[in-house]
Amino acid sequence: MKTPCPLCGEYPSTSVNVLDQAELVASDWSHRTFYRLYAQGIRTWGQLRRCSAGRLLTIDGLGRKSLQEIKWMLEEKGLELLVPEPGKPAPPLPGKQP
């Protein structure tokens, strides 16, 4: 059963990369980065990729070093952060009030 992305509420298409559906594993990350992402409802590589760098930096406890770690981990998997379409605002993070 498909579940919607907690960030944008969209359901993944059938053409989604298999890795996008793979869950993030705590042992691969620093404690701070993993648990800050987890607290925001970011559980899969696909959910992480749909965040912009600016959006990630709005997460309490996530700073430039965590962002560097995220980019490095994505690069190791052959992935990168997806850039939102120009003029389209990034979806709010789960649990964040506008």
N, C-alpha and C positions, 0 to 999 in steps of 0.2 A: 504494500500500500504506500502510495506517495504521500509525503508530508510537506506542507508548505514551508517555505523559507521563513524563519522567524524575523528576518530583517525586512523583507519586502512583501511577504505574504503570497508570493507566486509559487506555483507548483513547477518542479523541474520537468523539462520536456524529455521525451524518450531519447533524444540525441545527446543528452548530458553525458559528459565524460564519466566513466566509471569511478575515477579517482575523486570526482566532485562529490560523489555520494559516500565516500569513505570517511569514517569518523576520525577526528583528531585524537591522537593517543598521548596521554599525559607524560609518559616517559620520554617522548621525543622533544619536549619543550621545557623551558625554564618554568619553575613553579608559578611565578607571577604572571607570565604571559598566558599560560594555559588556563589558569583559574580566572583570570580577568575575561578571557574570551568565553569560557564556559558560563560564567555568571551572566553574560550578555546573551546567552542562548545560541552561541556560535559553536556548533558541534561537528560540522563537516568541512572538508576542504572547499566544497562549493559555496557554502555559506560564507566562509572566510574570503574567498575570491571576490564575492559580490560587494565587499566593503571597500570603500576608497581609503587611501592613507589618511586623509583628513578626518574621515568618519572614525577610523580606528583610534586616532589620537584624542577623540572626545571621550573615550572610555576611561573612567577613573582608574588610576594606577597603571595605565599603559602610556608609555612615553616613547621617545625616539629610539632607545635601545630595544624596546619590545618591538617597535615597528621594523627595525633592522632585522631582528630575529625572524619576524613573520615573513619579510621579503626573502630572507635567505632560505627559510624552510620551503617556501613556495618554489623558489628557484631550484632547490634540490629535487623537487618533484616534477620539474618542467612546467610549472604554472606561474602565473603572475596575478596581481590584483587587477580586476576588471575595472576599467574606467567608465563611470556613468556617462550616458549620452549628454552632449552639450545642451544646456538649458533644462535638463531634467534633474530635479533635486534628488539627492540620495535618500533612500528610505530611512526613517528613524530606527535607531537600535532598540531592541526589545528592552523594556524596563526603563527607558529614558523618557522623561517628560519634556515636551517642546517648550 
